[in-house]
Amino acid sequence: MTVSDNCAVVTRFLTEVWNNKRTDALDDFLDPAYYDFTYEPRNREGHERALALMQAAYPDHETIIEEIVGQGDTVAVCLTLKGTHTGEPFRGIPATGKTFAIGGYRFFKLRAGKIVSHRGLIDLPSMLQQIGG
């Protein structure tokens, strides 16, 4: 796979799984040996739980890719995450109906067209401030 191919896989992953909320597509993108440095547990289940949490609290959440850069088997994404807190409580904060827009970074390693690991960081303090926490 080329760097361009890897960037395309990550773009499709963020669009299909995160923005289109298709947890059923996770197996299309994640390698069976997938490891997650960000979510608990540190595997596919952790990633699925994080996605479910976002969907429950922010049903309209969207990840916007601002920049995507690849080198070798690694793809880095600079993103904006936005949504409206109309769903379930988030970090103990009941739904406020407020919107948020925050920055974040995600790093993916790929092998043979599948994501084998993920590291991510979002501006959680800013999110909590914007939704009223």
N, C-alpha and C positions, 0 to 999 in steps of 0.2 A: 504494500500500500504506500502511496506517495503522501507527502505532507498535505497536499491539497485534498486527497481522499480522506485522510484523518480529520481534517477540518470539516469536511462535508458530513462525516459520520456524527461528529459532535453537534453540528448545527441541526441535523435531523433529530438527534437525541433530545436536544433542548426544545425543539419545536413539537415533536410528536409526544414525547413522554411528559415534559413539564408544562408546556403551553396548551397542548391538546388533552392533557390529563389522561394519557393512555398508559396506565400501569401495566396493561396487558402486553405492551410492546417492550417491556424491560428486557425480556429474553432475547429480543432481536438485537439489542445493543450491548448488553453486559456479558462479558466472558464468564464462564462457569467458575473460574478462580478469582472473580472480581473482589477487590479489596477497597474499602472506603476509609480514608483517614479522617473524615469529617463526621460521619453519622454513626450512631450506635444502634444495633451491633454493627461492626465494621465490615458489612457484607451487603449483598443485594437486599436483604430484609431491612437493613438500616436505611438504605436509600429509599426503599418503598415506604417505610414509616415516615421519613421526612417529607416525602411527596404527599402522603395522606394527611399529615398535619397541616401542610400549606393549603391543600384543597379544602379541608374542613374549616379552617379559620378564614381563609381568603379565597372564596370560590372563583373569583375573577383574576387571580394572580397571573402575572405574565413576566417572563424573562425576555429582556431585550438585549441582544448581543450588540455591544458598542464597538468592540474590537475582538478579533480572533487571530491568534498567531500560532503557527506550528513550527516545530523544529524536531526533526527525527521522529520519535514515536510519541512526542508530547504535544498537546494542544492546550493553549492558555486562552481563557475568555475573560474579558472585562465586560461586565454586564450591569444593567439596571434592572432591578426587581421591583415591580409595583403591584398594587392590589388594593382592595377595600376590605376592611375588617367587618364583614357582615355575617360571618359564620360562627363557629364555636369559639369559646374563649381561647386566647393565646397567651401562654405564660401567665395564667391566672387573670388576664384582663378580659372581661366580657366584651362581646362585640360592640364596637363603638360607632360603626358606620363610617369611620374616617378612612381616608386613603393614605397610602404611603408610597414613596419612591426612594429607593436606596441603591447604593452601589455595592458591587461584589466582584469577586474573582473566583474562577474555577479552573483547576488544572486536571487534565485527563491524560492518562497513558493508554495507548492502544496497541493491540497486537492482532494482526490478521483481520482488521476491520471491526474488532470488538474492543470495548472499553475494559481495561484490566484494573485500573485504579482511578480514584478521584480524590482531590483535595479541594476544599472550598472555604471561602470566607465571605460573609455578608456583614453589612453595617447594622447589626442587631440593635445596638443602643439607639441609633437613629430611627429604626423602625418602631421601637417601643415608644419613643418620644412622639413620633408622628401619630400613632394610634391612641395616644393618651395614657401610656403606662408610666 
